[in-house]
Amino acid sequence: MLLLLAVFGSISDSDVPRDIKSLLRNKAKKGRAQLGQMPQRMSVPLSRHTKAVNAVHWSPTHAHLLASASMDQTICIWNVWSSDQKVARVLNFHNAAIKDVKWSGQGLFVLSCGYDSSSKLVDVERGIETQVYKEDQVVSVVKFHPDNFNLFVSGGSKGGLRLWDVRNGKVVHEYVRGHDPILDVEFTTNGKQIISSSDVSGRNLSENSIVVWDVSRQVPLSNQVYVEAYTCPCVRCHTFEPFFVAQSNGNYIAIFSSIPPFKLNKYKRYESHGVSGFPIKCVFSVDGEKLISGSSDGSIYFYDYRSSELVRKIKAYEQACIDIAIHPSIPNVIASCSWNGEVSVFE
């Protein structure tokens, strides 16, 4: 019988070094001074996964913990700065490759999804699966509502885009627009819209590749946001300004207004990195001044959000760098993961 939970180390911050602990606890005071700083070097290599890692995410409530989701069917919970054992938990609740993982904003719960056509909510502390959300499709992406952690959205291979209630496992809303696979979803910062990106390449149609939805009315507000012939494996909203970006397979990041009619800025793009068919993600820094992207060449690219100029490049891996996660309270710390199974923290 497969062990669903393997306990290796502690999830407590008791053996986290004192200087890191004080940064984690004094985030309100020290955070502002560190905004704008960028990571300099890899400080913590984390190895356990045996296949590509698709996603990394810091816990917003227990910020010494990082989760990673892999094609090897496991989720690792890392106690990143522990002097003893950095792998705290290995979760084996999925029976196929895992596409995404997100911490809940309340308590020690992770939500994950993947090729077994389900999303699962796991209590990390107790090591038990508390809820399963079954679908009729491979589930590619999950995202919690920014203001209500009892709600999350999922997107999958048959174009299903669903808003779920975590507590009862029921679908609250469904957003229907064809059967093209959903590549990514993002809530706008006010939680009133969802931006979805789909792979429409099979139909030679450029419309519907990025759709902005009204969450409560379940209607598309626009479906002709991006009319280039490229798929977009990632969409991300700016930290606080009314813009969102889309990572394009044309090897650039496009930027759009998140106010109707959601216009593409044709004069600005971020284009030094490569995508080349990989599910490369990007993310905004906490202060909104940097846009950070993975790349098919294994490097992490730091762009100035306003000028779109490349300001730093860190070579991280031999294979593609897939996802980037900014630490919630120490802004010059980021985590990343690679196509060959590595997870790293830079500071």
C-alpha atoms as one frame of an Amber mdcrd trajectory, in Angstrom:
protein
   0.000   0.000   0.000   1.276   3.452  -0.928   1.951   5.709   2.032  -0.171
   8.848   1.470   1.931  10.975   3.797   5.619  10.614   4.563   6.883  12.660
   7.522  10.576  13.521   7.305  11.032  16.673   9.356   9.185  19.289  11.343
   6.796  21.903   9.940   7.504  24.125  12.963   9.822  27.132  12.658  11.608
  26.165  15.908  14.953  25.430  14.236  14.803  28.245  11.677  17.837  30.558
  12.240  17.136  33.561  14.448  17.885  36.194  11.769  15.442  34.583   9.303
  12.829  34.150  12.032  13.021  37.811  12.950  12.563  38.776   9.273   9.538
  36.492   9.042   8.009  37.953  12.198   8.883  41.608  11.638   7.596  41.674
   8.101   5.513  44.798   8.664   8.513  46.805   9.887  11.353  45.458   7.758
   9.483  44.699   4.577   9.430  48.231   3.227  13.175  48.693   3.514  13.806
  45.542   1.527  11.339  46.232  -1.259  13.225  46.784  -4.464  16.078  44.504
  -3.419  16.615  41.572  -5.727  17.944  38.124  -4.907  21.671  37.745  -5.542
  22.403  34.006  -5.477  21.011  30.543  -4.854  21.039  30.015  -1.091  19.049
  26.802  -0.595  18.929  23.928  -3.130  16.026  21.563  -2.387  16.184  18.094
  -3.903  13.688  15.283  -3.597  11.537  15.302  -6.754  12.417  12.844  -9.520
  10.547  14.520 -12.410   9.662  18.025 -13.626   8.305  20.430 -10.997   5.328
  22.422 -12.303   4.621  24.808  -9.421   6.035  26.303  -6.219   4.114  28.361
  -3.628   5.046  29.925  -0.263   2.637  29.592   2.640   1.173  33.057   3.344
   0.524  32.182   6.996   3.593  30.013   7.786   6.153  31.717   5.577   9.042
  29.363   6.387   7.177  26.651   4.427   7.241  26.166   0.648   5.141  23.683
  -1.360   6.181  22.175  -4.703   4.116  20.046  -7.130   5.715  17.563  -9.497
   5.113  15.194 -12.391   6.417  12.481 -10.016   2.902  12.521  -8.405   4.108
  14.076  -5.135   3.867  17.386  -3.333   6.822  18.295  -1.146   6.430  20.605
   1.839   9.824  22.205   2.496  10.915  23.753   5.790  13.296  25.926   3.797
  15.599  27.310   6.491  15.504  24.324   8.837  19.013  23.381   9.978  17.880
  19.794  10.425  15.649  18.309   7.690  14.454  20.531   4.827  11.887  18.043
   3.443   9.159  18.235   6.091   6.386  16.271   4.334   5.884  14.338   1.104
   2.197  14.099   0.112   1.118  11.190  -2.123  -2.620  11.846  -2.377  -2.697
  12.029  -6.208  -2.274   8.933  -8.351  -1.032  10.784 -11.446   1.236  13.749
 -12.261   0.447  16.982 -10.398   0.062  20.271 -12.266  -0.441  22.902  -9.556
  -0.381  23.534  -5.806  -1.578  26.490  -3.707  -1.573  27.124   0.038  -4.838
  28.259   1.534  -4.797  31.664   3.196  -6.272  30.086   6.320  -4.365  27.419
   8.211  -1.963  24.752   7.010  -3.885  23.451   4.014  -2.674  22.890   0.450
  -4.884  22.602  -2.621  -3.461  20.627  -5.542  -4.665  19.333  -8.916  -3.516
  17.178 -11.777  -3.850  14.377 -14.271  -6.065  12.231 -12.020  -8.952  14.621
 -12.892  -9.304  16.005  -9.391  -8.327  18.777  -7.020  -7.573  17.801  -3.421
  -7.431  19.775  -0.192  -4.938  18.362   2.313  -4.445  19.308   5.960  -0.625
  19.396   6.086  -0.436  19.362   9.873  -2.639  16.291  10.317  -1.617  14.694
   7.022  -5.149  13.966   5.853  -7.119  14.667   2.697 -10.075  16.770   3.830
 -11.894  17.174   0.500 -11.736  15.883  -3.087 -13.186  17.867  -6.023 -13.694
  15.410  -8.889 -13.915  16.550 -12.518 -14.320  15.083 -15.998 -11.011  16.551
 -17.159  -7.323  16.824 -16.304  -7.182  19.780 -13.878  -4.330  22.097 -14.885
  -4.644  25.018 -12.487  -6.247  26.019  -9.168  -6.441  29.468  -7.611  -8.030
  30.661  -4.341 -10.294  33.716  -4.369  -8.229  36.690  -3.067 -10.819  37.737
  -0.451 -12.652  34.506   0.336 -10.496  31.415   0.936 -13.613  29.237   0.967
 -13.750  29.660  -2.822 -11.329  28.528  -5.502 -11.385  28.337  -9.293 -10.155
  25.372 -11.320  -9.418  25.066 -15.027  -8.816  21.969 -17.099  -8.176  20.088
 -20.313 -11.778  20.115 -21.617 -12.249  23.844 -21.125 -14.098  23.478 -17.813
 -13.693  26.565 -15.630 -15.401  26.112 -12.246 -15.729  28.060  -9.012 -15.862
  25.660  -6.038 -16.863  25.952  -2.395 -14.030  24.380  -0.393 -16.317  23.396
   2.494 -18.974  21.294   0.778 -17.099  20.333  -2.416 -19.837  21.792  -4.618
 -19.523  23.891  -7.787 -20.812  27.424  -7.140 -20.474  28.732 -10.717 -19.414
  27.323 -14.061 -17.938  29.436 -16.861 -18.608  27.877 -20.254 -16.800  28.884
 -23.427 -15.975  25.973 -25.704 -13.787  22.956 -25.020 -10.288  24.350 -25.485
  -7.869  23.357 -22.686  -7.465  25.973 -19.943  -3.789  26.814 -19.433  -4.050
  29.319 -16.567  -6.521  31.375 -14.543  -6.133  34.488 -12.419  -8.485  36.543
 -10.269  -8.275  40.309 -10.646  -7.120  41.955  -7.407 -10.693  42.854  -6.378
 -11.842  39.250  -6.981 -14.683  40.375  -9.277 -13.253  39.024 -12.535 -11.417
  35.896 -13.619  -8.932  35.984 -16.494  -8.550  32.634 -18.261  -6.057  31.580
 -20.910  -6.906  28.718 -23.289  -5.077  26.738 -25.934  -7.062  27.493 -29.090
  -4.208  26.546 -31.423  -6.078  23.475 -32.692  -8.762  25.665 -34.287  -6.625
  28.391 -35.880  -8.690  30.928 -33.987  -7.118  33.721 -32.014 -10.257  34.853
 -30.201 -11.115  33.172 -26.899  -7.444  32.550 -26.108  -7.743  35.066 -23.243
 -11.203  35.622 -21.782 -12.148  37.979 -18.924 -15.151  36.723 -16.935 -17.550
  38.379 -14.519 -17.310  36.081 -11.479 -20.846  36.476 -10.124 -22.726  36.899
 -13.423 -20.780  34.037 -15.100 -20.535  35.916 -18.402 -17.488  36.733 -20.542
 -16.767  40.472 -20.538 -14.365  40.132 -23.454 -13.043  37.310 -25.601 -10.932
  39.241 -28.099  -8.309  40.480 -25.681  -5.342  38.830 -27.415  -5.476  38.044
 -31.119  -1.920  36.851 -31.777  -1.549  33.237 -32.911   0.265  32.176 -29.720
  -0.928  30.338 -26.635  -0.308  31.948 -23.239   0.707  29.491 -20.489   0.451
  32.118 -17.732  -1.673  35.173 -16.856  -0.876  37.386 -13.841  -2.422  40.579
 -12.465  -0.254  43.445 -11.284   0.122  43.641  -7.516  -2.123  46.737  -7.298
  -2.275  48.636 -10.629  -5.097  47.890 -13.132  -3.004  45.787 -15.533  -2.370
  42.128 -16.218   0.275  40.297 -18.209   0.214  37.150 -20.335   3.250  34.966
 -20.948   3.192  34.235 -24.686   4.640  31.325 -26.602   5.903  33.982 -28.977
   8.759  34.324 -26.406   7.561  37.545 -24.801   5.202  38.805 -22.077   2.325
  41.023 -23.250   0.627  43.580 -20.984  -3.077  44.539 -20.945  -5.381  46.919
 -19.118  -7.611  45.103 -16.614 -10.292  47.770 -17.165 -12.756  47.187 -20.069
 -12.138  46.895 -22.994  -8.944  45.178 -21.661  -6.682  46.664 -24.311  -3.300
  45.196 -25.208  -0.442  47.690 -24.944   1.077  47.265 -28.414   4.105  49.392
 -27.546   5.330  47.473 -24.521   6.492  43.886 -24.128   9.027  42.018 -22.018
  11.153  39.968 -24.375  14.588  38.692 -23.405  13.617  35.236 -22.080  12.373
  32.148 -23.921   9.153  30.146 -23.591   9.526  27.614 -26.436   6.467  25.533
 -25.591   7.208  25.094 -21.873   4.556  26.130 -19.278   6.740  29.055 -18.139
   5.249  31.266 -15.408   5.926  34.863 -14.421   5.092  36.929 -11.329   5.138
  40.532 -10.080   7.304  41.559  -7.129   5.585  42.563  -3.874   6.130  46.278
  -4.603   4.933  45.853  -8.218   8.143  47.339  -9.657   9.613  44.118 -11.103
   8.218  41.418 -13.349  10.074  38.135 -12.879   9.899  35.268 -15.353  11.204
  31.753 -15.736  12.695  30.792 -19.088  13.302  27.828 -21.369  17.077  28.452
 -21.053  16.986  27.714 -17.301  17.483  31.330 -16.207  15.357  33.709 -14.119
  14.740  37.079 -15.776  14.009  40.279 -13.816  12.331  43.074 -15.787  11.620
  46.645 -14.765   7.811  46.671 -14.818   7.548  50.277 -16.055  10.288  50.425
 -18.699  10.115  46.680 -19.621  13.927  46.631 -19.614  15.821  43.569 -18.403
  17.588  44.474 -15.135  18.972  41.113 -14.018  19.343  37.524 -15.189  20.283
  34.613 -12.908  21.284  31.268 -14.429  19.454  28.751 -12.252  19.180  25.427
 -14.111  20.417  23.428 -17.069  16.811  22.783 -18.158  13.802  25.155 -18.293
  12.935  27.235 -15.211   9.160  26.755 -14.930   7.699  28.670 -11.971   8.713
  31.530  -9.672   7.250  32.328  -6.232   8.004  35.584  -4.403   8.308  35.255
  -0.647   5.294  36.927   1.029   7.268  38.736   3.746  10.955  38.809   2.684
  10.743  40.475  -0.749  14.322  39.699  -1.844  13.709  35.942  -1.450  12.246
  33.905  -4.312  11.692  30.208  -4.947  11.845  28.589  -8.371  11.620  25.135
  -9.930  12.839  23.346 -13.018  11.889  20.870 -15.705  14.440  18.402 -14.343
  12.970  18.312 -10.817  15.023  20.892  -8.931  13.583  23.393  -6.458  15.720
  26.343  -5.302  15.533  29.397  -3.082  17.436  32.565  -4.017  18.147  35.486
  -1.682
